[in-house]
Amino acid sequence: MNGNDLEVTTGSNYDFWVDGVKFNKTVLQAVTISNDNTMHYVYFNTAGVIQVSTAIWDISAGGKAFVAMVYRYSVGPTYALFDERHTHDRDKEWHEWAHDTVGCRWQNGLVGTFTTTTLSVTQGTIHDEDLDFDTGGTKTACRRWFRHTGAAAMAFDSNKTTPYVLNGANLQYDNAGTLTDCAANRYVCSYVYCTNDQDYPIAVLIGQAQHVNLADAQNDTLPLFPGWPAAEFKLLYRLIYRNTGAPPTYVEAADYRSVTTGPPVTAVSAVHNNLTGRDATECHPVTAISGVENWKRLLMLGGM
């Protein structure tokens, strides 16, 4: 980014293809990103001219060589830049199917360590259809996302080393687009994602509710994110913090790296007591209980 412009630099030159037609660029290409709290989609058209639109592109329609998504947040203003340089020879119909049904997937690494004051996510790789993104090392800072005032768009702050927002001694949550202090001892979730963000691949979405008890927090639904492309990002962890002062108390992390059920709409519980079907017939047969053979022997010997 250079001021208001997204610039595609050349080095010496580069090639790209649109609908099988090859183009070569030897000079800088640029488009202006307006200051409107909106995701912008940058691409080259069939004439090889760089374009920008706020309308999400039709993946299988053709006619575009994708470049990047750019979210411009009006406070600052500041930018979040997401790499979308997909391969020119991919199957576009497969790309659209994978985008709509599979979404971004975890490949390796991205081991998270979280404390009352820090986050750390080791080097790792995610796949966005035909593209793979390597975070390039352990990350200890993130871009924190929450809804903009009115909850119709997203806002963010960058280069943050805590996966939550604190106002003095109070943990905050996203209350319909307003960061709001929690009541004492309430629980709040934070959701950690890996993204194709070129500056801060680790993103944290602030939870949108405060909870009276831990069980309710463990059943929290994923936050809403207007204009935020969920299929491009992989959910890694759900964190829970308790509002007990500065810093808040870190409670637990649930690992969702290997959950591969497509673009997530609700969090999958990792807590046994929150699972459904636990009282179904033969759900917990005696043969599944550790030490059952010793119990059998005791009964046969009249030891019980």
N, C-alpha and C positions, 0 to 999 in steps of 0.2 A: 504494500500500500504506500502511496505517496500523496499525502494530503487527502483529497476526496477521491483519488483515482486508484483503481486496481490496475497495476501495470504488469504486463507479461513481457519479461525481458528475453533477449535472444542469446546471450553469450556471443556466438558468431552467427548462428542461424538455427532454426528448428523446423521440423515437418509436422503436419497433421493432416488427417483425412476427414472429409465430410461426404457421406454417401459414396465412398469409393474414389472420390476425387482428391488428389494430393495437392496440398498447398505448402509453400515454403515462406517463412518470414525471416527477414534479416534486420528489421528495425523494431523498436519497441512498440507494443500495442497497448492501448489504455482505454478504459471506460470509467465514467464517473458514477460513484455510488452515492445515491441521495441519502440524506439524513432523516430517516423515517421509521426507525425501529422495525425494520422489515428484512426478511431474507431476500437477497438478490442472487439471481442465477446468471452466471457469465458463460458465454459460449461463442464459438465461431459459426457463422451461418454458411449457406451453400455458396456464397460468393467469397468466402474466406475472410469476412469482415467480423471483427469482434463486436459482440452485442451484450446487453444486460437487460434482464426482465425480472419483475417480481412474480411472474406466473411460473409455477413449477413446471419443469420441462416434461414432455411426454417421451418417455424413454424409448419406446419401440417405434415412434413415428419417424425417426430419422431427421435429417436436415440440420443436425447440430453436432458439433464437436464440443463436448462439455469441458469446461476449464475449472470453475470453482463456484462455491457458494460463499457469499459474503454477507454477514449480518452486521449492520451498522446500528449501534446503540447511540441514541441522541445525547446521552450524558457523556461529555468529553469533547467531541464525540470519539468513540472508540470502535474498533472493528474486531470481528472474529472471522478468520479466513479458513475455509474448508476445501481441501484438495479433491477435485472430481475429474481428474484426467484419466478417464477410462480408456482401455485399449480400443483401437479403431476396428479391429477384426473380431470383436466379440459378437456373440449371437444376441441381438437386441431384444428379441422376444424372450429369450432365457433371462437376460438382464432384468427385464421388467417383472417377470415371474418371481425371480429371486428377491428382487427389491420388495415386492408386495407380500411375499409369503415367508421368506427366510430372514431377510434383513441382515444386518452386520453380525459376523460370528467371531468368537474368540478362537485364536489358534494356539498360542502358548504364552507363558510368562504372566506378567501383570499381577504378581503376588502383592496383596495389599497388607500394610501394617498401619494400624491406626491407634492413636492415643488421645488423651484429653486435649492435647494442643497441636498434634502433628498428623500428617498423612505421608505415606511413602508407598509408591507403586513401582515395582521393579520393571525393567525393560520387558517388552512383550509385543505381540503382533495380533492385529485384528484383520479380518477380511471383509471388504465391502464389495461383494460380488467378485469381479475379476481383479480388483485392486487389493494389495496388502499394504498395511500401514504398520511400520515399526516405530515404537515410541523413542527408540534411540538412547535408552538408558533409564536409570531409576529417576522417577519424577517425585519431587517433594513440594510442588506448587501446582495449583489448579486454576481453572476458570470457574467461578461459582455463578450459577444461573438461578434466576427467580423471575417471577412475573413482574412486568412493568405495571405501574399504576393503572388501575382499571382492568387488569388481567387479560387484556386483549393482545398483548405482545410480550416479548421476553426482554429481560434486563440482565446484566452481568457485571461482575467485578473480576479483575484479573490478578494473577501472580499472588494468589492467596495460599497460605500454608496450613490453614485450618479448614476442615470440611464442614463448617457450620458458620453461621453469622451470630456475632455476639454484640449486644448493645450494653456497654458497661459490664454489669454482672449478669445480664439476662440473655439467655438463649432465645433466638428469634425463629419464627416460622413464617412462611409465605401465606398471609391471610388474604386471599382473593386479590393478590397483587400488591399488598402492603406488608412490608416486613414488620412483624408485631412481636412484642415481648411475650414470652410464655409465662404462665403462672408458675409459682414455685413448685419444684419437684415434678413438673410435667415432662413428658417424653416427646422428642422430635426426631424424625428420620432425615437422613441425608442419603442421596443416591449417587453413587460413583460410577461414571461411564468412561469408556475409552472411545475417542472420537478421531476423525480425520482433520481436526484443528491443527494447523501448522505451527502454532505458537504454544498452545497449551492442550496437548492431547488428552489430558485427564480433566474431565468436567464433573462438577458436583452440582446436582439439582437439589435445592433446599426443599424440605418437606412442606406440605401444605395443610398441616393440621398439628395440633398439640394433643397429646393423649394422657389420660389420667393414670393408666397403668401400662406395664410392659407388654402384656398380652395384646392390648389394643394397638400398640405401636408395631408389634410384630405382624399384625393384620392390616397395616396401613396399605392403601393402594398407591400405585405409582402416581407421581404428580402430573398434572396437565401442563403442556408446554405449547401454547399457540405459536404456530409458525416455526417450531423447532423440529427438524426432520429426524424423528425417532429411528427410522429404518437405517440411518447412516451411522448410528452410534450403538455401542454394545454396553449393556448394563453389566457392571462387574460386581458391585457390592451394595448392600443396603446397610447403612450405619444407624445406630440408635444412640442418642445422647439424652442425658437427663439434666434439667435446669436446676442445678444446685449451686450456682455461683460462678465466679470466673477463676479457672476455666470450668465448663460444665463437666459432668461425669460421663466418661465414655462407658457404654454398657456392652455393646456387642456389634459384630459384623456378620452378615449373612452373605455367603459367596454364591454369585449367580454367573460366574464365568462360563461354566459348562452347560448352562441352561440354553437349549437350542430350539425353542418353540416358536421362533420367528419374532417379528417386532413385538416387544412386550407391551401389554396393556394393563396387566395387573401383576403385582409381585407374587412369586410362588413361595409359599411358606416353607421355611427350612426348619421349623420347630415342630417336633412330633405331636405335641398336644394341640396344635392348630390344624393338623391334617384332618381331612374328611375320611369317612369310612373306617374309622378305628374300631367301631363296635360291630362291624360286619361279621357274619358267621365265618369262622375259621380264619379270621384276620390275624389272630395271634395264637396259632396252635401250640400245644405244649412242647412239641418237638423243636420249636423255634427258640425255646428258653434255654439259656446257657446252664449247664450242669444238670439237665434233666435225667441223664443216665444215673447220676449219683443218687437222685431222689428215688428212682425206680429201685435201686439196690437197697436203699434204706427201708422202703416199704416191704420188699420181699423178705428182708431179714427181721421184720417186725420192729424196726427201729423207730417207727413213728406211731 
